Amino acid sequence: MPVRIAILLFLLNIGVWAQTKPFVSNVWVADNGDGTYKNPIIFADYSDPDVVRVGEDFFMTASSFNAAPGLPILHSKDLVNWRIINHVFREQYPTDVFAKPQQGGGVWAPSIRFHAGEYYIYYGDPDFGIYMTKTKDPAGEWSKPLLVRQAKGWIDPCPLWDDGGNAYLVHAFAGSRAGIKSILVINKMSADGTRLLDDGVMVFDGHETDSTVEGPKFYKSGGYYYIFAPAGGVPTGWQLALRSKSIYGPYEKKAVLAQGKTAINGPHQGALIDTPTGEWWFVHFQDRGAYGRIVHLQPAVWKNGFPVIGSDPDGDGTGEPVLKFKKPNVGKTYPIQTPQDSNEFNAAIIGPQWQWHGNPQTEWAFPFPEKGILRMNSVQLPDGYKNLWDLPNLLLQKFPAEEFTVTAKVRLNMRFERERFGLVVMGLDYSYLGVTNKQNKLYISRSTAKDADKGTAEIETDVLPLSTSELYLRLWVKKGGECTFSVSDDLKSFVVIGPSFTAREGRWIGAKVGLFYTRPGKFNDAGTADVDWFRFEK
């Protein structure tokens, strides 16, 4: 019951996100303020983005894998300035499975569409099958995800409601689960989108020239069916466009976007979208290692039945990414805004930029608006604990820029021997600045785990005594993900703790930064950490 109450309170406050004044990051803004924008439009890990336009509004979703809340919803009026307004679910299903982090599992490559007055999202969970959720208000409550097809390795689904009332779903396969890959299949679907009516028809085989074809998006335009699908793998691939007069093909193929002579590797997997004024644009990701899959926006023009995306200096119809361009013409000018990152913790909700590493328990953290803090409670480590990789009670957010400094002001009231609070950079390798209670005295140290996914133990270094329980913990990230940790008791003089650490991506996600609080045993009154604010700066 407490979890359900927390979810209801969370939903009641969703509207606050959409109504408050625009948030503008201190570390990355894509809108240049002169009618142009720069790529990436979001320098954060929104993997496999998809976008739908309804009237003058654009809505984006992206893969969220094992994090909760999951399936983010971002809103924009101009395709450049985005804001997080919601998540589809607060707990990932099956809830008991995702109570423990399922690293690399969960939500893969969702698609978002608008049909008959409702917004639909389809996503694949590689271990359970294809899910669907819907709503009439993207900033409101979404339906509980419905398992449309139980299957292993069915991923990256996208629906299409045809002109004649028929409905279809295109999807790909994860070789790690299904034992097959590099093909696209179309299933006929019930008109209400709740079930598949057949076992599918293969419409594309990428084994010879387009290996690892996946992530299809389904469109119909000018009497043609179009399937947009990336191929060639995440860091090095390209974007295909397939078209046919018949739903089941044959499909003619064209590579419409590739790296070309640019530094933008693997530009692919995203959304083809139009504006109210008739322009066409393509939203896609670029893999940046520890920074994750960051989001780019490319102009598109139609030539000979296919879109040319980005610039096309050699005129062959295969575009390459642009770094700066004129903003989309949407008929109006809108304020600059960015996805949220810094958090003052003055509101009755935790900001939507935060996600837990697994399905949360209410007791882990509470907004405390009377004091303007986030109250975090220490959580007992599980039996057989090895390192942070398997802990769900990591409160994290994405790296928001290539270079940044983040500082957290925290006041600690530790009640249990060896309670530990930390500012962590989490990935396949991780490192954190931790405060530990030892015999009622506080110590700060650095702890690092290499290949954390393999169960390696942390190595703790640079253990120093503290004279105060009110601290400023700081992380400085330079190009290449080089991280430096430091601490201060007055926000003026910072002491570097431990050696530099190079951030590393997680499983299918970028590195994340955030907070955790643990204790090694059972206790009837957890220690507390009052987080006053968490601020990103250049």
N, C-alpha and C positions, 0 to 999 in steps of 0.2 A: 504493500500500500504506500509506504513513503516514497518509493521510486515513481509510482504513478502520480502522486500529488506533485512531486517535483516537476514531472513532465508537463502536467497541466499548467503549473505556474510559468514554466518556460514558454509554453505556447501562448499564454495570455500576454506575455511581454514581447512577442515577436514583432508586433506592430511598431514598437519603439525603435527598432533598427531602421525601419523604412522611413520614419517620420523625423528623426533627429537630423541636425544639420550635417552637411557632407563632411566625411572624415578625409583628411589629406595627410598622407604619410610624410614623415620627415626624411625618408631614405630612398623612395622611388616614386616618381610621378611621371606618367607617360605623356600626359597632355602638356605640350610645350607652351601653351598660353598664347600662341600666335596663329592659331588655325591649323597647326601641324601637330603630329604626335611622333613619338619614338617607340621602337620596339625594344624589348617586349612591352606589351601593354600591361601585363601583370608579371612582375619579376618574382614569382612564387610558384610553388609546385601544385598547379591545377592540371593534373594529368588528364589526357584524353578529353579535352573540353568539347562540349556541344552547346549550341545556342539556338533558341527559337525567338522569332519576333512575333509579337501580337500587338497590332496597332503601332503605337510609338514606343513600345517597351521591348527591350531585349532581356532575355533570361538565359543564364548560363548555368550548367552543372558540370561536374567533373568526377573522375574516380576518387573515392575516398578510402578504398581498401579496408583495413581493419579498424579505422579510427571512428570514434563516436563523440558527438553526433556525426552522422554520415550523410552523404549526398548533399553537398553544399548547393545553395541557390544564390547566385549573384545577379544583380540587376544593373542595367545601364540604359541610358537614353540615346547614346551616340556611339557605342561599341568601343570607346576608348576609356571612359571613366566608369569604373565598376565599384559596386558595394556589395558586401555579403548581407543578405536579408533573411536567410533562413537555412535550415537543414531539413531534409525530408524526414529523417527519423532520429530519435534520441538514443535508441538502443538498436543494435544490429541483430538481425534474425539469422539463424536461431539464437535466441538470447543466451541460452546456457553455453553454447559453443563459444560465442564471442565475449563471454565474461573473462576469458583468457585471450590475450592478443593472438590473433591468427595472422601472423606476419605474412604479408603478400597475398592474403586471401581477402574475402569480402567483396566490395563493390569494384567491378572492373568495367570501364568504358561505357558509361550510361549514355542514353540518347533522350532528348527532351523534345516533345511535340505537342501541338495544340490541335485538338479535334473535338468538334461538336460541343464547344463551350467549356472544355476541360483540358487541363495540362496533364500529359502523361509522361512518365519516365520509365524506361525499361533498362534494366542492368543485368549483367551476368555475374553470378558468383561461381567461380570455376569449380567449387566443390559441391554445390547444391543445385544450380540450374539458373533459369531465367526468371527474374522477378519483374512485376509491374506495380507502380503506385501512381495515384492520380489525385488531382485537386481542382477546385475552381478558382483558388487563390494561391499563387506560388509563395506568398509571404505568410500564408495561413497553415492550417493543418492538412497534411497529406494522408491518404489512406494507408493502412498497414500494408506493407509489401506483400503482394500475392505471388505465389510460386506458379507461374504460368506453365513452366515445363521443368520437371525434375530431371536433371541430367548432369553427368560429370563432363566438365570441359566445354560446355556450350557457353560462349562468351560474346560480348560486344553486340548485343541485339539492337535493332532499330526498326520501328514499325512504319508502314505506309498504308494509309487508307485511300484506296483507289477511287476514281470518279464514279465507278459503277456500284459502289457500296461494298466491294470486296476489301478485305484487310489481309496484309501480309507482314511477315517479319523476316528480315535478313540477319544473319549472324555468322560468326566465325567459330573456330575451335582452338582450344589450348592443348597443344600436344602433350604437355606434362600430365594432363588428366584424361583427355579423350584418346590419346594415342594416334591422333591425326591432326594435321595443321595445314596451313597455306591454301585453304579452300573457303569459298563462301557458299552458303546454302540459304534458300528462301523457303519458308513454311507458309502455308495458308493459315490464317488466323480468324477466330470468331470476330464478328463485327464489333463486339464490345471489348475486344482486346484482352480477354481473360484466359483464352486457351488456344493452343495450336491444334489444327485440324488434320494434320498429316505429319509424315516423317521427314518431309523436306525434299527439295530439288536442288542439286548442285548447279550453280550458274557460273562459277569461275574457279579455275585451278591455277594457282600461281607457282607451282613447283618449278617450272622451266625457267621463267624469266622474272617472276615477282614473288620470290620466296617470302614466307612469313606474312602473306597478305592477311589482314585482320581489320578490326575497327570499322566495319562498313557503316555508312550513312546512306539512307534511302530517300530519293526525291523523285518528283515527276514534274516535267516542265516541257512545254512545246510539243506535247505528244510523245515524249521519250521518257523512259524510266532511266534514272541515273543512280548508280551506286558509287559513292566516293569511298575509297579504301586505301590505307597506307600499306606499303610493302617495303621489304628490305631490312626490317628490324628497327628498333627504337632509335639508336644513336646515329644510324647511317642511312636511313630509308628515304623514300620519296612518296609523293601522293599520286595515286591513280584516280582517274575518272572513267567509269564504264557506262555505256549507254546502249539502249535497245528499244525497239518499238514494242517488244513483247516482254512481259514480266519475267519470263524464264529464259530470255535470250533468243538467239546468240547476242552477246554483248561485244561491241567494239571497245577498244581500250586506248587510253592515252595517258602518259605521264604529264600531269599539269603543274607540278611543283617539285623542284629538287634543289639541292644546295647550290649547284652551279659554281660560280667563282666566289661565292660569299663565304663568310665564316659561320653561317647559320646551319649547323649540321642537322641532318634528319628532319627537315621541316615537313610535318605531316600530321594526320589524324586530328580532325576537327570538324568545323561546321561551315557550310556554304550558306550565306545569309544575304538577304536584300534589305534595303532601307525603304522607307516610305516614298522616297524620291526616285526610286528605281535603280540605285547603284547596287553593285554586288561586291561582297567582301568574303574573305575566308579567315576563320579563326583556327589556329593550330598551335601545337606545342613544339618546343625544342628541348632536347635532353641536355642538361647542364650538370650532370654528375651529382655532386653533393647538393647542388641547388635544386635538383629535381627537374620536372618538366614544365618549363616556364611558357607563358602564353604570348603569342604573336598575332598580329592582325595584318592581313595582306589585301590590297585591292584586287579585284577580279573583273575582267571584261570577257564577254562571250565572242568567240570567233570560230566559225565553221562547226558550230554545234557543241563546242567544249569551252570551258572557262580557261582563260590565261591568267594565272595567279601570280601576283607580285610584278616584277619587271621581266621583260623578255628581250634582252639585248641582242641576241642572235636571231630572233624572229622564228624560232622553231616551234613555238606554241607551248613549250615547257618553261614556266616562269621560275624565277629565283627570288628569294626574300628581299624585301626592302627594310632598311633600318629607320628611315624617316619618310613621312608622307603627309599629304594633306588629309585632314580629318574627314571622316564620312559626312556627306551632306544629308542631314536628317531634317532639314527645314528650319531648325532652331539652334540656338547655342545654349549649352547647359553648363552648370558649375563644374569645376574640377573636383574630382573625388577619387579615392583609391580604396581598395580593400583594407579593412581595419587591421592594425597591428598593435600599437601602443594601447594600454588599458589603465585607466585611473581607478577602476574598481569602486566608483561612486554610485553605480546603478544597482537595481535589484536583480540584475542578471549578469552572468559571466559573458563577456563579449563573444560574438560568434566566430572570432578568429581562433578560439581555443578548442582543442579536441583532446579527449582522453585516448589512450592507446588500446583500450578495450571498453566494453560496456561498463559504465560507471555505477558506483554505489553512492547514494545520496550523502552519506556521512563523510565522503572524502573532502568536500569543500563546500562552503556556503558563501554567497555574497552577503556582506554585512554593511548595507548602505548607511546605517546610522553612524558607523565609524569610518565609512569610506574605505573599506578594506575587503580583501578576499581572505576568509578564514580557512586555512588548510589544516587538516588533522593528520597526525601520523597514522599510517596504515600498516598492520602486521604483515611481515614478509611471509610468503607461502612456504610450506614444507618443501624441502629440497631446493631452496632458492640458490641460484648460481650467480645471476647478475640481472641488470635492469631489463634485459631483452624480453623477459617473460612477464613483466609487471604491467597490469592495465592502468594503474593509478599514476601514470605520467601525464601531466597536464601540459600539452605541447602546442606549438604553432609553427607554421612554415617559415623558413628563411624568407624575408621580404625584399631583399636586394643583394647585390653582389658584395657590397661592403656596408657595414653598419656597426653601431655599438648599441647594446641593449643593457639597461641597468634596472635592477629590481630593488626596491626598498622593502625590507622585511624586518619584523620584530618577532623574536622567537621566545616561546615559553615551553621549554622542553621538560617533560615529566618522567621520562623513562630512560634507563641506561641504554646507551648506543642508539638512541633516536638519531635520525640523520635527515637533514633538509638540504636540497641541492638545486643549483642552477646547472642544467644539463644540455649538452649538444648530443642528440641521439641519432644513431645510425648503426650500420653494421659494426663500426667502431664507435665508441662513445667516450665522452669525458665530461666530468662535472666538477664544479666547485662546491664542496660539501661542508656543512657545519654539523658536528657530532657532539652529543652529550656523553662525557666520560666522567663518572664520579662527581656529577653535578657541576662540572666545569665544561665550558664550550671550547671546541677546537675546530679550526678550519684546515682543510687539506684539499688536494687534488686526487681524484681517482679516475683511472682510465681502463677500459677493457678493449682489447683488440679482438676482432672476429667474435664479437659478442654473440652472434647468432649460433656459434658453435659451442656455446656454454663456457667460454673461458672466464676465469675469475678476474676481478678488478685488481689493479695494482695501485695502492695508495701511496702518495708521496707528499712531502712538504707539509708536515703536520705542525701547525702553529697554534699557540693558545690565543684566546680572544678575551678581551676585557669588557666587552659589551654584548648585549643581546639584540641591539638594533644595528642593522648592517645594510650596506649597499653592495650588492653583488653585481659584477659587471662582466660582460663578454664583448670582446672586440673581434670582429670578423673582417679579414682582409681578402683581397682577390685570391682565388684558388681555395677558399674555405679555410684559410689559416686562422686559428682561434687562439686568443689570449684571454685568460681569466684573471680577474683582480678583485680586491675587496677594499672597502673604505668604511670608516665610522663617521665621516663628516661630509661626504660627497665632494671633497676637495682633493684629498691626497689618497691615491689608490696604490695598493701594494700588489704587484703581480705574484700570483701563486702558481708555481709549477711551470713546466716547459710549455711551449706552443704545441697545439694539437691541430691536425688537419682533419676537417670534417669529412665524413664519408656518407654516401647515400644509405638509405635503408633498403628493405626489400620492395622494389618497384616504386619507392618514394624517395624524395629528397631528405636531407638531414633536417631535423627539427630542433627547436630550442624551447626550453620551458622549465618547469618546476616539478619536484616530487618531494614526498615526505614519508619516511618509513620508520618502522621500529621492529626489532628482532623477535619480540614475544608478545603474549597476550597481556592486556592491561585494561582496566575499566575506565580510564579517563586519558584519552590521547593527549600528547603534547600538541601545541598549536603554533602555527606560523601565520602571522597577520601580514599579508602582502599589501602594502599601501599603494604601490603602482609598479608598472612594468613598461618602460619607455624605450623606444627605438630612436636613435639619433645618428646623424652622419659622423 
